[in-house]
Structures are given as structure tokens and as C-alpha cells.
Amino acid sequence: MPSLTERFADLFAHGEQRGGFFARAAADARVLLAGQRESVVLHGDMHHGNVLDFGDAGWLAIDPKGIVGDPIFDFLNLFCNPTQAVAVRQGRLARQVAVVADAAAYDPDTLLRWLIAWSALSATWYELDGLPADHALTVGEEAERLLGRNR
């Protein structure tokens, strides 16, 4: 199975080309990946649309990507979902970070740095596909603001 480091390869290349938010996020990703607290098999695309109620079979996660890395990665996609309008609602990100950090016993600042890296990776994929990346960039920039980075 591919590692999170392999998963972030597009961001590393894109960050060098684009600079700014992407370069800062790529730098964060490198540090975070080098210091992962543990390495486990991850779903890799855990979000609202990939957890479905199958009635008698119960709730099941679909569309796994099967990657290996820090368990916190599987939380990150939740911050950008279920829709852009919901994800960027005033105050929502700060509340979600507090809840996830508490539930996962994870340092909130480290979680924000992972979210910045993830948002930049997601925005990279949008841009490489020729699509607008506003949604992912907005979440990532708000995470930077919450971390105290005034860029």
C-alpha cells in the first residue's frame, strides 16, 4: 500500500511551482510526515459521502484508498465536507478542530498543520485537474489563521 509520503508527492511538486500557501503547506507536510506518531492502514478518503447506511448491514465505509500513515489523516477530509457552504461557515472549523483534537487525543496545533497540508493537497489536485480550488484553499487559509499565521 502507498504511504502518506507518496500521497503528498503532488503537493511537494506543486508547492515548489506555486509558492505561497502551497509552499508553506508542503513544508508542514514534510515535517508532519517525518514525525508521524504511528503508521496504520487508512481508509484514505473518509468523508460524509463515503459512509453509508446499508440498513440491516449497518453503516459501512465505501471507496477506500488503502494507504498507510498517521491515523489523524482519516479525519482531515471531514473538515472540507459535506459541502463548501457548510465547511466555510463562520466558527465551524474552530469548533470541529476542538472536537476532533479532544476525541482523537491529538494536539490541536498539530491537527491544524495536518489540515493545512491536506487542504493544500486537495487544492493541488483541483488545480492539476483544471478546476477551481477555492473551497480547499479557504479551509486551509482559515486553518492557518487559527494557528496564528497571519499571511
N, C-alpha and C positions, 0 to 999 in steps of 0.2 A: 504494500500500500504506500502511496506517496506521503511524504511528510509535509508538515505545515511550511517548512522552509521552501520546499518545491512549490507549494501552493502560492507563496508570496513572490515567486520569481518575476511575474509580470509587473508587480508594483516596484520591485527594485529597478528594473529597466526603465519603467515609465517615470519613476521619481527622478532619475538622472536626467531625463529629457525635459520634463515639465518643471522641475524645481518647486519652490514654494511649499504648499501643503503636502504635495506628493513626496517631496524630498524629506520633509520633516517626518512624515508618517513612515517612510521607508527606513529612516534611521531608527525610529521607535521599534519597528518590526524586527530589525536585525538584533537589537538588544533583547527584546522580549523572546524571540526565538532561541537565542543563545542561553537564556535563563529560564526556560520552561520548567515549571515546578514538578511536572511529571509528564509522561508520554503515554497516551492511551488511544485506542481506536475511537474515532469520532464519526458521527453522522456526516458532518461537513456542510450541511445545508438545512439546519434546523430552523424552521420558521413556521408561522401560523398556517400557511398553505400546505405544509408537509406533515402535519399531524392531523389525522382524520379519525372520525368516529365510525367504526365499522360495525356498529350495533352489537350483536352477540359476541363478536370477536374483540370488542373493546377499542380503545384508542391505539392507533398504530402510526409509527413514523414511516413515511414513504420517501422514495428518491434519495437514498443515502449516497454520499460521495466516497465514503470509505477512505479517510485519511488518518494519519497518526500525529498526535501532538497534545498540547496542553488542553485539558478539559474545558477551560474557560472559552475556548474558541466556539464551542457549540451554543453559547449564549449570545454571541455577538450579533447574529442576524436578526434576533428578536428586536433589537433597538431600532432597526430600519423598517419594521413591519407593524401592523398589517397593511397600512397604506402610507403614502407620503404625508397626507394631511394629518394623520394620527401621529406619525413618527416625529413630526416637527412642531407639534402642539406645545405652546409655551409651558415650561416647567416639567414636561413629561420625562425628558431624558434624565434630569437630575433625580427625579423620583425613582425611575427604573434602575439607574445605577445604584442607588442606595439599597433597593430591594435585592437586586442580584448580588451585589457585593456581600450583603448580610447573609443571604441564603447559601451562597457558594463559599462563604468564609474566605473572601478574596479582598485584597486591598483595593479600595475604590479608585485610587490614582492609577494603579496598575491596570485595573479594568478599563479605565478611560483611555489609557495608552493603547491597550489592545483594540478598543473600539475605534480609535483614530486610525490605527493600522488597517483594520478591517474595512472601514469606510473608504479609505483611500484605495484599497484593493478593489472593492466593489466599483468605485468611481472609475478606476483604471479600466476594468472590464467594459463598463458602459462606453467610455471614450474609445477604446480599441474597436468596439462594435459600431462606432459612429453615432451613438445615442447620447442624449443629454444626461449628465451625471449630477444634476442639481441636488437631487434627493440625498444621495450618499454624501456629497460634499457638505450639504447643510448639517447633517448629523455629525460628521467628522469635525467640522468647524465649531459646532456647539460643544462637542466633547473637549476640544482644545480650550474653549472659553471656560468650561467648568474646571478644567485642570489648571487654570490660571495663566494660560498662554494668550497673551493679548497680541495677536498678529493682525 
